[in-house]
Amino acid sequence: MTEETTQADETTTTLETIEGTAAEAPAPDTQEIVLSLWEQFLSFAEGLVRPWNAYQIAIALGVLAISLILAQVLKPRMYEWMKEREGWPKWRYRYLVTTHRRLALIIFVVLIWLTVWIMRGVTWPSRSYILAVLANLSTAWLVVVVVLRLVNNAFLRSVLRYGAWIWVTVSILGLSEETMQLLDSAAIELGDARISVWLAAKAIVMLGITIAVVRFLSRKTATTIRDNDAVSPTMQVLFIKILQVFLYGLAFIVGLRTLGFDLRGLAVLSGFIGVGLGFGLQKVVSNLVSGVIILLDKSIKPGDVISLGDTFGWINSLGARYVSVVTRDGKEFLIPNEDLITNQVVNWSHTNSFVRLDIFFGTAYGDDPHKVRRIAVDAAKSVNRVLTYPNTPVCHIVGFGDSSVDYILRFWIQDPTGGLTNIRGNVYLALWDAFQEHDISIPFPQRELRMLEDPETPASS
């Protein structure tokens, strides 16, 4: 037992010595890494001139030519088939378009793998090595294209796509370690921090992936919340905003932790940001808080018809900083949330969508007022948007004017988003037609002008 224990101690000591030596060994410099990559490239290039390797390259080129020909034949038919698909979700159309664009690559992946499997069955595996590498590369590139369709931003998608293609290619070729060392050797020192090209690349990729995943989850969750009829529109917007802030904040923290950043320093930074918000961004913070208050008290929600000053329209969307109001003439006003809190706002559809409108008119003293009232009510009821139940139009005499009996006609509508001026105009037009039909006159002021002669002026002979 003593000898075995001694041998074990010696083995442990030897391993510790090896690990310490490896830890103390200096990292290879940039020149050594470049020379190593160059030697591997020359070795790979020399292998291509061997007969079986040349045959594999020729076979791969043949498979590529067949894939391009098949893609040119199938693309028009696939395009016609895609045009007949109606009612499909947007994400499915997006992947159909991607499949149409990458049809040659998809066919190449299928054919190259069939070729590899056939050659492995009839000959040695070493004689299909290059074909297997090409099959792995093309498959990885295709997977990258499909997965990155989740990223909506075109620039970010391009950066991630080409970066992933380069890294997948390097990994499959067995050059990942040397490439990582080469990128890490190019760095700058900022105090105690060391920022290398490898660290920057990892940061871009990790943050891009996390943001893409968060946007996908946020979009899907927002769709689910909007489809829930049990939740009011204002609470839907509030839940979606809170969820987005939480997911993006979590993605930012996870991305920084993955890259090895110490988040304890953010506590001091957040204090400075708070002071900056208090002094320099008062209006922005005020609008943000006002937006939260609007969502909580449910005073305004998407679809409501409001009037604010000279602006009349309906709420299109509620944002974190402003409210989008669309008017009847197609103008979209972005009103800060603070203005909706501090100013007087007329919400035409706050508790319900019923809106009462008044129009004034007058008739001659010779017309029967009882008949005029009845005709006016019937004329209002004949207009499509005017309600007859539960609120029916009414007409009242409001005064006796200089040349007419004055009336007020009150009626109700339930769709203020359809406009107010146009419905008033339609009711006036219905009154005009009804009065013309029943010989009821609409008077207008008349003045009589008398010319008096000067008594001192002699009459003409």
NORBELGI-V306017 format. One record per pair of residues at least 12 apart in sequence whose C-alpha atoms are under 8 Angstrom apart, sorted by the first residue. I is the first residue (numbers start at 1). J is the second residue. If there is no record, write none. Layout:
i:I j:J
i:I j:J
//
This chain:
i:28 j:181
i:29 j:185
i:30 j:182
i:30 j:185
i:33 j:178
i:33 j:181
i:33 j:182
i:34 j:182
i:36 j:178
i:37 j:175
i:37 j:178
i:52 j:127
i:53 j:127
i:53 j:130
i:56 j:127
i:56 j:128
i:56 j:130
i:56 j:131
i:57 j:130
i:57 j:131
i:60 j:112
i:60 j:131
i:63 j:108
i:63 j:111
i:63 j:112
i:64 j:108
i:67 j:104
i:67 j:105
i:67 j:107
i:67 j:108
i:67 j:111
i:68 j:104
i:70 j:104
i:70 j:107
i:71 j:103
i:71 j:104
i:71 j:107
i:75 j:100
i:75 j:103
i:78 j:100
i:79 j:100
i:82 j:96
i:94 j:149
i:95 j:146
i:95 j:149
i:98 j:146
i:105 j:138
i:105 j:142
i:106 j:142
i:108 j:138
i:109 j:135
i:109 j:138
i:109 j:139
i:112 j:131
i:112 j:134
i:112 j:135
i:113 j:132
i:113 j:135
i:115 j:131
i:116 j:128
i:116 j:131
i:116 j:132
i:116 j:135
i:133 j:172
i:133 j:173
i:136 j:172
i:137 j:168
i:137 j:169
i:137 j:172
i:140 j:165
i:140 j:168
i:141 j:165
i:141 j:168
i:144 j:161
i:144 j:164
i:144 j:165
i:145 j:161
i:148 j:160
i:148 j:161
i:150 j:212
i:150 j:213
i:150 j:216
i:151 j:212
i:151 j:215
i:151 j:216
i:152 j:212
i:156 j:208
i:160 j:205
i:160 j:208
i:163 j:205
i:180 j:198
i:183 j:196
i:183 j:197
i:183 j:198
i:184 j:196
i:184 j:197
i:184 j:198
i:184 j:199
i:185 j:197
i:199 j:259
i:202 j:259
i:203 j:255
i:203 j:256
i:203 j:259
i:206 j:255
i:206 j:258
i:207 j:251
i:207 j:252
i:207 j:255
i:210 j:251
i:210 j:252
i:210 j:255
i:211 j:248
i:211 j:251
i:214 j:247
i:214 j:248
i:214 j:251
i:218 j:240
i:218 j:243
i:218 j:244
i:218 j:247
i:221 j:240
i:222 j:240
i:225 j:240
i:233 j:301
i:233 j:302
i:234 j:295
i:234 j:296
i:234 j:298
i:234 j:300
i:234 j:301
i:234 j:302
i:235 j:295
i:235 j:296
i:237 j:295
i:237 j:318
i:238 j:292
i:238 j:295
i:238 j:296
i:241 j:320
i:284 j:321
i:286 j:338
i:287 j:320
i:287 j:321
i:287 j:322
i:287 j:336
i:287 j:337
i:287 j:338
i:288 j:320
i:288 j:321
i:288 j:337
i:290 j:337
i:290 j:338
i:290 j:341
i:291 j:318
i:291 j:319
i:291 j:320
i:291 j:321
i:291 j:322
i:291 j:337
i:291 j:338
i:292 j:320
i:294 j:337
i:294 j:341
i:299 j:350
i:300 j:315
i:300 j:347
i:300 j:350
i:301 j:315
i:301 j:318
i:302 j:314
i:302 j:315
i:302 j:316
i:302 j:317
i:302 j:318
i:303 j:315
i:303 j:316
i:304 j:347
i:304 j:348
i:304 j:349
i:304 j:350
i:305 j:347
i:305 j:348
i:305 j:349
i:305 j:416
i:305 j:417
i:306 j:345
i:306 j:346
i:306 j:347
i:306 j:348
i:306 j:349
i:307 j:345
i:307 j:346
i:307 j:347
i:307 j:348
i:308 j:343
i:308 j:344
i:308 j:345
i:308 j:346
i:309 j:345
i:311 j:327
i:312 j:327
i:312 j:328
i:313 j:325
i:313 j:326
i:313 j:327
i:313 j:328
i:313 j:417
i:314 j:326
i:314 j:327
i:314 j:417
i:321 j:336
i:321 j:337
i:322 j:334
i:322 j:335
i:322 j:336
i:322 j:337
i:323 j:335
i:323 j:336
i:323 j:337
i:328 j:418
i:328 j:419
i:348 j:416
i:349 j:416
i:353 j:414
i:353 j:415
i:353 j:416
i:354 j:412
i:354 j:413
i:354 j:414
i:354 j:415
i:355 j:412
i:355 j:413
i:355 j:414
i:355 j:415
i:355 j:416
i:356 j:410
i:356 j:411
i:356 j:412
i:356 j:413
i:357 j:410
i:357 j:411
i:357 j:412
i:357 j:413
i:357 j:424
i:358 j:408
i:358 j:409
i:358 j:410
i:358 j:411
i:359 j:408
i:359 j:409
i:359 j:410
i:359 j:424
i:360 j:406
i:360 j:407
i:360 j:408
i:360 j:409
i:361 j:406
i:361 j:407
i:361 j:408
i:362 j:404
i:362 j:405
i:362 j:406
i:362 j:407
i:362 j:442
i:362 j:443
i:363 j:404
i:363 j:405
i:363 j:406
i:363 j:440
i:363 j:441
i:363 j:442
i:363 j:443
i:364 j:403
i:364 j:404
i:364 j:405
i:364 j:440
i:364 j:441
i:364 j:442
i:364 j:443
i:365 j:403
i:365 j:404
i:365 j:405
i:367 j:440
i:367 j:441
i:372 j:440
i:373 j:395
i:373 j:396
i:374 j:395
i:375 j:431
i:375 j:434
i:375 j:435
i:376 j:395
i:376 j:409
i:376 j:431
i:376 j:434
i:377 j:393
i:377 j:394
i:377 j:395
i:377 j:409
i:379 j:427
i:379 j:430
i:379 j:431
i:379 j:434
i:380 j:393
i:380 j:411
i:380 j:427
i:380 j:430
i:380 j:431
i:381 j:393
i:382 j:430
i:383 j:426
i:383 j:427
i:383 j:430
i:385 j:413
i:385 j:414
i:385 j:415
i:385 j:423
i:386 j:411
i:386 j:412
i:386 j:413
i:387 j:411
i:387 j:412
i:387 j:413
i:387 j:414
i:391 j:411
i:391 j:412
i:392 j:411
i:392 j:412
i:393 j:409
i:393 j:410
i:393 j:411
i:393 j:412
i:394 j:409
i:394 j:410
i:394 j:411
i:395 j:407
i:395 j:408
i:395 j:409
i:395 j:410
i:396 j:408
i:396 j:409
i:402 j:445
i:403 j:443
i:403 j:444
i:403 j:445
i:404 j:442
i:404 j:443
i:404 j:444
//
